[in-house]
């Protein structure tokens, strides 16, 4: 979109000053994001404007209701803290007082105040950063424990329904529309051998919480000066779920130094020091509300979520690469294989992981 088109969208929101520019921002793969600059009364004021991807999020009105309720609740929780406005995303209303703008083409736009002097990182660089991110996600969950009714909308139904993901895999194997199933029998056997644990989190009867559901390291902003976790971002998948899904996804996305599509599996490993930092960081903020059953299943959640994501990649590969974007042949299969290698690495260290968990809790 050119600057005049973006200016027209920006002017639908209650911004301060005159529009100066809007430039693409961030490395996200779902929504289109722009950093907007306006001429404020005491200098340049910046905003983050996003076009919500309606192919992924079918009901953007419900999504924005969730975002509005969650950000308002979080803002009330941090009110009075130092730099409170940097610790939660702040929606900028439209000039009509709405939480989003729907343009002439039916596309949904929203705007946040830009959080200055902080940034996200695509890859974790230290155990301290891992600790900070985990403590931020734990704090995020804790502050939303008492979110008043009604129940939040499910922005992506069955997002972390691992048994259902496995059923879809088996159906895809049976259909084999791309003729690929025979090529990946080892990968299929790997998950079938572990199918008995895929429903363990649902079977325990854990409490439903408000969860983030996309707890990648790059969804936490760290302060530029002291490295402190400032704000949890990307709230599109915030909805009812299990806290263990969030913790498991932290482990899945943070503990391995290799990219998610790394062909060289020797580079894929669950780094125990990173797991240690995640567990300590998470328990430091979430430990006071977790039930005993939730604590008991923190380690197995790490394995279940890696299996779930591997199932999704394998399903898409067998189906002919119809969901995830691929930039080279076999990329989805490489993505699956990194998850299987991570699961194997977790299994090799599971005794030590459980020992650490017991040392940090009263289990």
C-alpha positions, -999 to +999 in steps of 0.1 A: +000+000+000+013+035-008+015+063+017-017+080+007-037+048+011-021+042+045-027+079+055-064+073+048-065+044+072-045+062+099-068+092+098-097+069+108-080+065+142-078+089+171-041+097+167-023+128+179-010+153+154-006+150+116+003+119+097+040+118+087+047+083+075+039+046+078+065+019+072+064-019+073+074-032+107+083-065+123+089-100+111+054-115+117+040-138+090+002-134+098-008-098+099+005-068+080+021-043+104+032-007+100+050+017+123+031+050+120+047+084+128+026+115+136+036+150+146+026+153+182+026+185+203+059+177+219+075+157+191+069+127+170+044+102+183+045+066+170+018+039+166+017+003+155-011-002+129-020-037+117-043-053+091-057-084+106-054-115+085-089-127+079-079-159+062-065-170+096-089-153+119-124-158+105-142-136+130-123-104+135-150-087+154-149-114+181-111-113+180-111-075+186-136-079+215-111-103+231-082-079+226-102-049+239-113-067+271-078-082+277-059-050+273-083-031+295-080-057+322-042-057+320-041-019+321-061-019+353-037-045+368-006-024+361-021+010+369+002+027+393+033+007+384+064+025+370+060+029+333+026+013+333+018+024+298+048+004+285+037-028+302+006-035+283-006-029+247-029+001+245-055+001+218-061+034+200-098+038+192-112+050+159-126+084+156-160+067+158-150+052+191-146+016+179-118-008+187-110-013+150-117+001+115-132-019+087-122-004+053-142-003+021-128-038+011-140-053+044-105-056+059-101-050+096-074-026+109-064-018+144-039+005+161-018+004+193+004+029+209+040+021+199+061+009+229+094+029+227+129+018+238+120-019+238+122-046+211+115-082+203+141-108+193+135-135+168+159-158+186+169-160+223+204-149+230+209-159+267+194-178+296+185-144+312+164-135+282+147-169+285+140-163+322+126-128+314+103-141+287+089-170+308+083-147+337+064-123+314+041-150+301+036-163+336+027-128+348+004-124+318-015-155+328-017-146+364-031-111+357-059-127+336-070-153+362-097-130+374-109-117+340-147-112+345-173-131+325-183-137+298-159-163+285-136-150+258-142-160+222-122-189+207-104-171+179-091-204+164-113-233+176-095-264+187-061-246+183-044-268+209-067-299+206-038-324+203-060-355+199-079-338+171-047-328+154-036-365+155-070-376+141-065-352+112-030-367+106-044-402+104-072-391+080-046-374+058-024-405+058-054-426+047-063-401+019-027-396+008-038-371-019-003-361-027+011-396-027+037-388+000+027-411+029+050-440+020+080-416+019+076-407+055+068-439+072+095-434+098+080-400+108+045-416+110+058-444+131+075-419+155+043-402+164+022-434+165+046-448+190+038-418+213+001-415+205-008-426+241+004-393+256-013-370+231-045-367+252-028-366+286-034-328+292-070-330+282-076-362+303-063-348+336-091-323+340-070-292+343-087-259+348-095-237+318-076-204+320-070-174+298-039-182+278-018-166+252-015-197+229+015-184+209+043-181+235+072-178+211+102-158+225+096-130+199+062-123+215+078-106+245+093-071+243+125-066+263+137-032+275+166-018+255+185-007+286+181-033+313+168-063+293+137-066+315+106-082+299+083-052+294+052-063+275+036-094+260+025-088+224+005-105+196-028-111+214-048-125+185-048-161+200-055-150+236-085-172+245-095-199+269-071-228+272-046-246+294-016-229+309+005-259+301+000-253+264+017-220+269+045-234+289+050-263+265+052-239+235+078-218+253+100-249+257+094-259+221+103-226+206+130-214+229+152-243+240+166-254+207+193-232+190+183-244+155+157-229+132+124-246+130+132-259+095+169-269+101+178-298+078+209-307+099+192-325+128+225-326+147+219-289+155+185-296+171+187-302+209+167-292+240+193-271+258+188-279+295+201-245+308+174-228+287+147-252+301+160-244+336+157-206+329+122-210+314+109-231+343+124-208+370+111-177+352+076-191+347+072-204+383+085-171+397+053-154+384+028-182+378+036-205+407+012-189+431-019-197+411-010-231+395-027-262+408-007-292+418-019-310+387-007-282+365+027-282+381+029-320+378+024-319+340+048-290+331+075-314+318+052-337+298+035-305+283+069-297+267+068-330+249+031-329+240+033-295+223+064-304+203+045-335+191+015-315+183+034-290+162+053-318+145+019-335+137+007-303+121+038-300+099+037-337+089+000-335+081+006-305+058+035-323+041+015-354+034-015-332+022+007-315-003+018-283+015-016-266+016-015-247+049+020-235+058+040-214+034+070-233+019+099-218+001+117-250-009+109-287-015+105-307+017+105-277+040+074-290+060+091-324+063+122-307+077+100-288+101+084-320+113+118-337+117+131-309+139+101-314+162+107-351+164+144-345+172+134-321+199+109-346+214+137-372+214+161-348+231+134-340+258+129-377+264+167-382+269+167-354+295+132-360+310+146-375+343+167-344+349+138-321+339+115-337+365+142-336+391+145-298+385+108-294+387+106-312+420+134-290+434+114-259+426+080-270+438+066-291+466+059-321+444 
